[in-house]
Structures are given as structure tokens and as C-alpha cells.
Amino acid sequence: QLQLRESGGDSVQAGGSLRLSCAASGWTDNDYLMGWFRQAPGMEREGVAVVDSDGRTSYADSVKGRFTISKDNAKNILYLQMNSLKPEDTAMYYCAADLSAWGMTTMQALGAPDALSYWGQGTQVTVSS
């Protein structure tokens, strides 16, 4: 099993920045597609940014140019750098992953978060105006 643990969520003012981290443990020797997803109260979970094992990325239109997904393979940590935060970015942010062997593309994962097998517990991001 792959375990994921997010950290870095906080309350910030609009225009501010945060960096989320997701530490992976367990079956880390496999290749994974990994991503960030978020869910605001009363809203469906949505994809934010996804990266595959070859470093290809996909982003939601709402965060393009503001958020950057990256990973440190040596440390098994996934990051999400969030700049120019807006109140509408307020949500619980989740890290998720699935085996690259399943062949899911980053765009597919972005649009179908329920297809990913491994999930963290989430970290709260609150952006005030």
C-alpha cells in the first residue's frame, strides 16, 4: 500500500502564496502518477494539477499560471506551489496517486479523481479577501 500525507495548508490573504507537500511512504518503489485535488464545502472534488512518472503535467484552467506541481523523487515528496491565491481557491486539498502501469494520462486523472486509488487525509487552505 502507498500512504500519502499532506501538509502545508494554512489561512492566507488573497494574493499570498502557499506550498503544499505530500509525503509518500510504503510502496514507493513503483512508478506513480500523482496529483493534487481539492474540494470546497458543497462542491464536488476537482482536479488541480497532476504529474506523471515522466514529469508530464496537466493543470486545471483555473490555476494555470498560478500553481506549479513538482516532485522530489529522492525524498518521495510531491509539492504544489500556489501563488496569487484567490478566495475561490479555498478548499480542502488532497494528494492522490495511482500506479503508472494502469496507463492513466494526466488529463484523464485531472478529470476523474475517483479513478485514483491512493489518497491522503487532506490539508485545509483558506484564502480571505
C-alpha positions as CSV (number, residue, x, y, z in Angstrom):
1,Q,0.0,0.0,0.0
2,L,1.0,3.6,-0.6
3,Q,0.4,6.1,2.2
4,L,0.2,9.8,1.5
5,R,0.3,12.6,4.0
6,E,-0.3,16.2,3.1
7,S,0.9,19.3,4.9
8,G,1.3,23.0,4.4
9,G,-2.3,24.2,4.4
10,D,-2.9,27.5,6.1
11,S,-5.0,30.6,6.2
12,V,-3.7,33.4,3.9
13,Q,-4.9,36.6,2.4
14,A,-5.7,36.9,-1.3
15,G,-2.6,37.4,-3.3
16,G,-0.5,35.3,-1.0
17,S,1.4,32.1,-1.6
18,L,1.5,28.6,0.0
19,R,3.4,25.5,-0.7
20,L,1.7,22.2,0.0
21,S,3.7,19.0,0.5
22,C,2.7,15.4,0.2
23,A,5.0,12.8,1.7
24,A,4.6,9.3,0.2
25,S,5.6,6.1,2.1
26,G,5.1,2.4,1.7
27,W,5.2,1.1,-1.9
28,T,7.3,4.0,-3.2
29,D,9.5,1.8,-5.4
30,N,6.7,1.7,-8.1
31,D,6.1,4.4,-10.7
32,Y,3.1,6.6,-9.9
33,L,1.0,9.2,-11.4
34,M,0.4,11.8,-8.7
35,G,-1.8,14.8,-8.3
36,W,-3.5,17.4,-6.2
37,F,-7.2,17.7,-5.9
38,R,-9.5,19.9,-3.9
39,Q,-13.0,20.0,-2.5
40,A,-14.8,23.1,-1.3
41,P,-17.9,22.8,1.0
42,G,-20.9,21.8,-1.0
43,M,-18.8,21.3,-4.2
44,E,-17.6,18.2,-6.0
45,R,-14.0,17.2,-5.8
46,E,-12.0,18.7,-8.7
47,G,-8.6,18.2,-10.1
48,V,-6.0,20.9,-9.6
49,A,-2.7,19.6,-11.0
50,V,-1.3,16.1,-12.0
51,V,2.2,14.9,-12.8
52,D,3.1,11.5,-14.3
53,S,6.2,9.4,-13.7
54,D,7.9,11.1,-16.7
55,G,7.3,14.6,-15.5
56,R,4.4,15.5,-17.8
57,T,1.9,17.8,-16.1
58,S,-1.7,18.9,-16.5
59,Y,-3.4,21.8,-14.7
60,A,-7.0,22.9,-14.2
61,D,-7.7,26.1,-16.2
62,S,-8.5,27.9,-13.0
63,V,-4.9,27.5,-11.7
64,K,-2.8,27.7,-14.8
65,G,-0.1,30.3,-14.4
66,R,-0.5,30.4,-10.6
67,F,0.1,26.9,-9.4
68,T,3.0,24.6,-10.1
69,I,3.2,20.9,-9.3
70,S,6.6,19.3,-8.8
71,K,8.1,16.2,-7.1
72,D,11.3,15.2,-5.4
73,N,11.7,11.6,-6.4
74,A,14.6,11.1,-4.0
75,K,12.5,12.2,-1.0
76,N,9.2,10.8,-2.3
77,I,7.5,14.2,-1.8
78,L,5.0,15.9,-4.1
79,Y,4.7,19.6,-4.0
80,L,2.1,22.2,-5.0
81,Q,3.4,25.8,-5.1
82,M,0.4,28.1,-5.1
83,N,0.9,31.8,-5.9
84,S,-1.6,34.7,-6.3
85,L,-4.1,32.9,-4.3
86,K,-7.8,33.8,-4.6
87,P,-10.7,33.3,-2.2
88,E,-12.1,30.8,-4.7
89,D,-9.0,28.6,-4.0
90,T,-10.4,27.9,-0.5
91,A,-10.8,24.2,-0.1
92,M,-9.5,21.0,1.4
93,Y,-6.6,19.9,-0.7
94,Y,-5.8,16.3,-1.2
95,C,-2.9,14.4,-2.6
96,A,-3.7,11.3,-4.7
97,A,-1.8,8.7,-6.7
98,D,-2.1,5.6,-8.8
99,L,0.2,3.2,-10.5
100,S,1.6,4.4,-13.8
101,A,1.2,0.9,-15.1
102,W,-2.6,1.5,-15.3
103,G,-1.9,3.9,-18.2
104,M,-3.9,6.8,-17.0
105,T,-2.9,10.1,-18.5
106,T,-2.5,13.3,-16.6
107,M,-5.6,14.8,-18.3
108,Q,-7.6,11.7,-17.5
109,A,-6.7,11.8,-13.9
110,L,-7.4,15.5,-13.7
111,G,-10.9,15.0,-14.9
112,A,-11.7,11.7,-13.0
113,P,-10.2,11.9,-9.5
114,D,-12.4,9.0,-8.3
115,A,-10.2,6.8,-10.6
116,L,-7.2,7.2,-8.4
117,S,-6.6,4.6,-5.8
118,Y,-4.5,6.2,-3.1
119,W,-5.5,9.3,-1.1
120,G,-4.2,11.4,1.7
121,Q,-6.3,12.9,4.5
122,G,-6.2,16.4,3.2
123,T,-4.9,19.8,4.3
124,Q,-7.1,22.9,4.5
125,V,-6.3,26.0,2.5
126,T,-8.3,29.2,3.4
127,V,-7.9,32.4,1.4
128,S,-9.5,35.5,2.7
129,S,-10.2,38.6,0.7
